[in-house]
Amino acid sequence: MLTLLLNECCWFDNPVRYGLVLSTLARPGWTQLAALPQRTSRGACSCEKKKKTDRETARATSSGSHSLHEEREEASSVSPALSAACGGLCRVALRTLRLQAFGAGAAEALLRLVDLRITDRGASIHEIDASFCRSITNETLKALPVLPTLESLNLDGCQDVDDEGLIAVSQRCRSLRRFSIYWNVKATDQGIGKVLRAQPCGNLQELCFSGCKLLTDATVQRVVGRAPKLQRLDLTRCPLVTEMGITLVCETLPDLRVLRLYAMSQLSAESFLSLQKLPLLEELDLCGCRAEDAAVEAFLAAAEPGALQILNLTWCPALTDVSMLAVAKHCTRLNWLSFFGNLNITAAAVEALAAAPCAATLRALDLRGLAQ
């Protein structure tokens, strides 16, 4: 299958007509397509032209049936190869739609594309990225056909989509592995819950609810029930999620690799004690949270050696040298670290970090605002 990123507003009802397949002939692995004849300047392929010439020659041959029989044999010997190659052409289809280039016409473009053969009437689409396409609305989503192979849907910044649109998504998209709805202030547990319930249990791998201010622990409960193998979860700025929700995440999603709790200042210090149940985390974002040394130290001590690579402890005012010393002791492959704005960190802890194994792997270190 061919992935094409659309950078201009063209309607592809026939991939051959627009040269989409021919442009891929130089790519490795396209041996079937590489066997195709080159197109002539008038758009007909050379084999088609040859067959036409053969037919005319056959009709003009005075020797009658014998020559005509030979021409028919030659044509039949070419046809299976040409037919097989053309069959390969017909199977080429768009798998990824990134709609930002269409600007204000993104919604119209999406509806046109899912109605064309180049997308198998939507059946071949694996990914739709409509992030910040403001023209995408509930009506757009309700007009979509069933998308049986869609695995990734990005509706970030689509401010006019609410529960009604999400219910439409749940009815059309039942094979999602990645779903992102960043900065949606209208979606509630009802709409998001419908999407989650529509997916096969264990299918979802990545979820982003950053900025969904109406989301509560009810959605978190649905997440852990439908996505036990989840690897990435973003709950940034979800002010209605409580300690119960975070504890549930930490205790029931052991495969998490990325957890973002940016600006979750409503959570108590105790909320973070269960982080030690997530030993495989590669990225943890606690910026603006009330995490304390005990939770950070316990998490780092329990983490799989070398797993953690990104740690954001910006504006965690309760942290002291204890947390930085734990980083120096347990983090061997860290490449991004921030203690920005934490006034209790001293030079002694920074020196210990500089002598730690992660000093060789760190590529970004933010210590701005350290007063000691």
Helices and strands as residue ranges (DSSP letters): G 22-24, H 31-34, H 46-60, H 65-91, E 96-98, G 100-105, H 106-113, G 117-119, E 127-129, H 138-142, E 152-154, H 163-172, E 178-180, H 189-198, E 206-208, H 217-226, E 232-234, H 243-252, E 258-260, G 269-277, E 283-285, H 293-302, E 310-312, H 321-330, E 336-338, H 347-354, G 357-360, E 364-366
